[in-house]
Amino acid sequence: MSALIAVVPLGLCVMTRAVTLEDVPRHLGAIVRLTILFIMLSGIIAKLWLTMTLGQHLGVLALAIAIAFLLGTFRRAPRSARRR
């Protein structure tokens, strides 16, 4: 199943010429490994999320919003840099 999931991003990479056909076997193995890792991590995160209380859910949400806000403010260029 994970190999089938890995073929879709690899096909997109080949179509956009990000990966040459000669490199497909090497990249396919890496994509399959990453797909399996992400499937395992999503299961672990889902199990942890279900065991958390409402207060912990709100704390995680507040942290996510704070991190997103901080990343957004650091990535914005000053106005003088945008005009150049």
CORGIRA-V753325 format. One line per field, one symbol per residue. ss: DSSP state (~ for helix, > for strand, _ for the rest). phi: phi as a letter, one per 30 degrees, with the letter a starting at -180 (. if undefined). burial: I if it has 9 or more other ideal C-beta (glycine too) atoms within 8 Angstrom, else O. A space follows every 10 residues. Layout:
# CORGIRA-V753325
ss = ???
phi = ???
burial = ???
This chain:
# CORGIRA-V753325
ss = _~~~~~~~~~ ~~~~~_____ ~~~~~~~~~~ ~~~~~~~~~~ ~~~~~~~~~~ ~__~~~~~~~ ~~~~~~~~~~ ~~~~~___~~ ~~~_
phi = .ddddddddd ddddddidbd ddceeddddd dddddddddd dddddddddd ddddddeddd dddddddddd dddddddddd dddd
burial = OIOOOIIOOI OOIIOOOOIO OOOIOOIIOO IIOIIIOOIO OOOOOOOOOO OOOOOOIOOI OOOOOOOOOO OOOOOOOOOO OOOO
